[in-house]
């Protein structure tokens, strides 16, 4: 039976050039979050490495590994030892030449409840993800865990209301968005505040529109894509942190800084969902008979 209340912990962290050190840090943070009362923990996007998508380099495909694999074995052990539901974002090697940006969901006993493969893949300056990642083919998913039904999407997915809606319609009461997003240094002064505000507003809107909790976990630090000592060319990215947890009214329950490693904690009270959805019955009043055109690229 799922609990009526539980505590969620988000691990906002910086990432260095050594994948093993990043994994060790993440495992330590999972234990710290659990010791502070977290029952569900989420790590940032691609936490094992610096954000390598700042450049296109065939050698970096070697960073990927299979699921299940050596890393999922360690993450499963950490979930089991700490007794937490765990969401971890990984670079998945599915087959030769086929790679995904994948979130793995572990239950409190360490069992792998399933995976979600990032559906929306960006291709922007210093975010060259289409070079590395095949778009997800599992659809949007809700996972049954000992904390109830949770869903996870990944970074660029956070701009799309369709993904949040389809995950919530499967019963997820908490949506996670593991993320790696930051400012181009040359743009920060002019656009930085507006970019962060748009990002935060969009995800608070997912919470409101679907009557769910939303947890967004980003990395911090300045990176030039230094992977195993290889520097990328370019100005680099300043990852803006700012992780947060919002309730179904869009109220921010916990907010992280823009530049510090933190473990963010907040209580999920699932009993409130019934009252909120009774007063704001957005799911009741959906005109599902009128939405077929949403599957068109454009309506000319």
N, C-alpha and C positions, 0 to 999 in steps of 0.2 A: 504494500500500500504506500502510495507516495505521500511525503510529508506535506503539511499545510504551510510550513515555513521552512526556509533554509537560507544559509548565507552564501553569497557568491563572492569569489575573489578573482580579481583581474591582476595579472602580473605585467606591469609596465616595466620594460627593461631595455638596456642598451645591448648592442651586439658587437662583438669584436671579430677579428679575422680568423680565429680558431674555432671551428665547429664543435669540437669536443669541450672546449671551455664554455661555450654558450650553452650547450646541453647540460653541463654540470651546474651552471648557474640556474638554469630553469628548474632542474630537479631540486636544488636547494630552496628555491622560491616556492615551489609547490609545497614542500614540507613546512616552510614558514607560514604560508597562507593557511594550511590546515591547522597548525598549532595556534593560530590566531582565531580559529573558529570557522574557516571556510569549509563548506561541504561540496561546493562546485567550483572548479578553478579553470580559467582559460588563459592560454599563453598567446603572445602576439603572432602575427603572420610570419612564417618562415624564420622563426626565432633562432634556429641553429646557425645561421650565417648572417653576415652583413647583407644588405639588400643588393644581390648580385645582378639584378635586372637593369642596373644603370648602364650596362653595356652588353653587346652581343658577343659571346665567347663560347665556342663549342666545348672547350675544356671544362666549363662550369657545369655541364650536364653530369659530370662525375660526382657532383655533390648530392645527387638524387639517390634514393634507395627504395627498395620494395616495401610494401605494406601487406602483411606483417614483415618486419625486419628487425635489425639490431636496435634501432632507435625506438620502435614501438614496443619492443620487449622491455626496455628500460623505463619507458613512460608507463607501461602497464604495471610494472613493479612499483613505481612511485605512487600511482593511483591506489593500488592495493595497500601499500604500506601506510599511506596517509588516510586512507578511507574516504577518498574524494572522487566525485565524477570529474573527469578531466577532458578538456578540449585542447588539442595540440595541432598546429598547422605545420605541414611537412611538404617537402619537395619529393613527390612520388615518382619512382620509375616503374611504370606499368609494363613496358615491353621495350625492346630496342627501338629507339626513336620516338617513343610515346611517353610523355611525361605530363604530370598534372600538379597543380597547386591544390593540395588536399588537406582537409581537416579531419582528424581522427578523433572519435569519441569513445572514451573508456569509462566503464562503470566503476563503482567503488571497490569491486572485487578484482579489478584489473582486466576484466574481459573487454574485448573490443566490440562495442555495440554497433559500429559501422563507420563509414567514411562519407564525407561530402566532398565532391570535386568542384572547385571554383568554376562557376558557370560563365561569368562575364570577365573577359580577359582584356586588359587595357593595352594600348600602344601609344605612349606619349613620350616626350623627351625625358630621358632618365628612368622611364618606366616601360622598358621594352619587353613586356611579359609575353607577347604573342610569339616571340622567338623561342621561348622556353616551354610554354604551357599549352597543352591541348585543352580546349574547352571541356568542361565537365559533361558527362553523359549519364549521370545518375539522377538528374533532376534535383528539385528542392526537397529536403528531407527533414522529418522530425524523428528523434531518437527516444525510445523508451529507456529511461534510466531509473535508478533508485531515488532520484530527486524529482521524478516525473518526466514529462515530455519536454525536451529541449531541442532547439534547432541551431544550426550554425551556418552562416554564410561567410564569405571571405572578401574583405577589402572592397574592391571595385563593385562587388555585388551590392554594397551599401547604398548606392545611388539609385537602385531600381526598386520601386514599390512592389513590383510583381513578385520578386523573390521573397520578400518579407511576407506578403499576403499568402502565397502558396505554402510557405512553411507554417504560418500560423493556422491556416485552414486544416492542417494535419494534426492539430492539437498542441503544438509547441506553445508553452506559456512564457518561455525565455528564449530570446534570440541573441546569439553571440555574433560579433563581427571582429574576428582577429584581423589586424590591420598593419600595414606598413605604408604610411603616408606622411609627407613632409613638404616643406617649402623649398622651392628653388631660391637660393640666397638672393639673387638679383631681383626677385619679385616680391620678397617678403615685406619690404617697407610699404609698397603700394597696395598689394593684394592680400597679404598674409592674414590680416584680421578677418577679412571678408571670406577668404577660403575656409578658414577654420570654422567660422560661424555657419557657413552653408553646410559643411560636413556634419556639424553637430545638430543643426536644425533638421536635416534630412533624416537622421536616425532617431531623433526624438519623435519625429512624425510617424515613423514605423511603429513605435510603441503606442502612440495615440490611436492611429488608424486601425490597429489590430488588437488593441486591448491586451498588450503583453509587456513584459519587462524586456529591456534591451541592455546588453553589456558590450561595450566597445573598447577593445584593448589595442593600443598602439605601442610602437617602440619609441625611444628617445635617442638623441645623439646625432652628431654630424658624421656622415659617411660618404666616401667617394667610391664605394664598391670594392673596398680592400678585402679580397678573398684570398686567404692563404698567402698574403704578402704581395699580391698583384694589384697594383693601383689602376683604377679606371681613369680614363681621361675625362675631363670636364669639371664643372664647378661643384658637383656633389649635391647632396640633399641634407637638409636639417629636419630630421623627423620631429614632428611637433607634439608627440605625447598626447596630453589632453584626454586620456582615457576617461570614460565615464559610465555610470550605470543610471538608467532612467526607468521610472515606473510607468504604468499604463496611461497616466495623465501627461506623460512627457516631462514630469518633474525630475530634476537631476538629484539622485540620492547620494552620489559620491562623485567627486571630480578630482582628477590628477593634475599635476603641474605639467608644464610644457617641456621641462628639461631635467627631471629627476626620475630615478628609478623608484618605483613605489608598488606596494600591493594595495589595491583598492578593494574595499569591502562594503557590502550592503546586504540587507535582508530582503529576500523575496517572500512576500506574504500572498500566497495563492488564493487565500480566502477573499481577498479584495477584488479579484477578477470578476467574480459573479456580480458584485454590487456595481462595479465600474461598467460592465457590459450591459447591465440592466438600465443604467442611466444614459449611457452612450451606446445604443445598440447598432453600431455600424455593421456588424456582421449579419444581423437580422434583416436590415433594410437594403442590403446589396441587391441590385437588379441583375441577377445572374442571367436572366433571359435577354439582356441587352448588351452583353459585353463581348460577343463573338468577334467584332472588329478589332479587338485588342491584339489579336494574333497577326494583324497586317502590319507590314513595315511602316507604311503611311496610308492614310485614307484620302485618296485624291478626289 
